């Protein structure tokens, strides 16, 4: 009696690994719930007045954050963005409407050296009393 064994080589199933990398931006937030991003926001400090201005733009919509007495600011300090307080402010233009009267909000620097990083949120009103909220704001490693 002869027994013959035959073996087949098992084919390996191909596996494809897909890696998803999240896109990061230098400046990002939500304006009225919609994503707003900018990879090249402009940061200017006016030496004579000690005012920092951060301008971001996305498809014609803009955000401006103004911080007075910038050289006195510290990492972790909560800066009020209530423009009426004369301290600092934030403005947003969305779909051609200017929301320039900051009602509430805050900015916290997480890094202040040759680059700036921080978080922010605010709500501003237009002249017709409609309002726009800016939430989940983050800026990272902005040079000035």
C-alpha positions in Angstrom: 0.0 0.0 0.0 1.4 3.3 -1.0 0.1 6.6 0.3 1.0 9.7 -1.5 0.6 13.0 0.2 0.3 16.1 -1.9 0.6 19.5 -0.4 -0.5 22.8 -1.9 1.2 25.9 -0.9 -1.3 28.3 0.8 -1.6 31.6 -1.0 -1.2 34.5 1.3 -4.0 37.0 1.3 -2.9 40.4 0.5 -3.5 43.1 3.1 -3.6 46.7 2.3 -3.0 49.1 5.2 -4.4 52.6 4.8 -3.0 55.3 7.0 -5.0 58.4 7.4 -3.1 61.5 8.4 -5.1 64.4 9.8 -4.5 67.7 8.2 -3.2 70.3 10.6 -3.4 74.1 10.2 -1.5 76.9 11.9 -4.8 78.6 12.7 -8.1 76.8 13.0 -11.6 77.3 14.6 -15.2 77.0 13.9 -17.2 80.0 12.9 -20.9 79.5 13.4 -20.2 75.7 13.4 -18.3 75.8 10.1 -14.6 75.0 9.8 -12.3 78.0 9.4 -8.6 77.3 8.7 -5.5 79.3 7.6 -2.0 78.1 7.2 -0.5 81.6 6.9 -2.1 83.9 9.4 -0.4 87.3 9.8 0.9 88.3 13.3 2.1 91.8 13.8 3.3 93.5 17.0 3.3 97.3 16.8 6.2 98.3 19.0 5.0 101.9 19.6 1.6 100.8 21.0 2.6 97.3 22.2 -0.5 95.8 20.4 -0.5 92.4 18.8 -2.8 91.8 15.8 -3.5 88.4 14.5 -5.2 88.2 11.1 -6.5 85.0 9.5 -8.4 84.6 6.2 -10.3 81.7 4.6 -12.2 82.1 1.4 -13.0 85.8 2.0 -14.1 85.3 5.6 -11.7 86.9 8.1 -10.9 86.8 11.8 -8.9 89.5 13.6 -7.7 89.2 17.2 -6.3 92.2 18.9 -4.3 91.9 22.2 -3.3 95.1 24.0 -0.2 95.4 26.2 1.2 92.3 24.6 4.6 92.4 26.3 2.8 92.1 29.7 1.1 88.9 28.7 2.1 85.5 30.2 1.6 81.8 29.2 -1.5 80.5 30.8 -3.1 83.9 31.4 -6.7 84.2 30.4 -7.1 87.3 28.3 -10.7 88.7 28.0 -11.7 89.4 24.4 -14.6 91.6 25.5 -13.7 94.5 23.3 -15.9 96.9 25.3 -13.6 96.4 28.3 -10.8 98.2 26.3 -8.5 95.3 27.0 -8.5 93.3 23.8 -11.0 92.2 21.2 -11.8 89.9 18.3 -13.7 90.5 15.1 -15.1 88.1 12.4 -16.4 88.7 8.9 -18.5 85.9 7.6 -20.3 85.9 4.3 -19.9 89.6 4.0 -21.3 90.5 7.4 -18.9 92.2 9.9 -19.3 91.1 13.5 -17.3 93.7 15.2 -18.8 94.1 18.7 -17.2 91.4 20.8 -19.7 90.3 23.5 -17.6 87.6 25.2 -14.6 85.4 24.8 -11.1 84.6 25.9 -7.6 83.8 24.6 -5.0 81.8 26.4 -1.4 81.8 25.2 0.2 78.3 25.6 3.6 79.5 24.1 5.2 83.0 24.0 8.7 83.1 22.7 9.9 83.4 19.1 6.6 81.7 18.2 3.1 82.0 19.5 0.6 79.3 20.3 -2.7 79.4 22.1 -6.4 78.8 22.2 -9.4 81.1 21.8 -13.2 81.5 21.5 -15.5 84.5 21.3 -18.9 85.7 20.2 -19.4 89.0 18.3 -22.4 91.0 17.1 -23.1 92.8 13.9 -24.9 96.2 13.7 -28.2 94.4 13.2 -27.6 92.6 16.6 -27.1 89.2 14.9 -24.2 87.3 16.4 -21.6 84.9 15.4 -19.7 82.5 17.7 -16.2 81.4 17.1 -15.3 78.2 18.9 -12.5 75.6 19.2 -9.9 78.2 18.2 -6.3 77.1 18.1 -3.2 78.6 16.7 0.2 76.9 16.8 3.8 78.1 16.3 3.0 81.4 14.6 6.0 83.6 13.9 6.0 87.3 14.4 
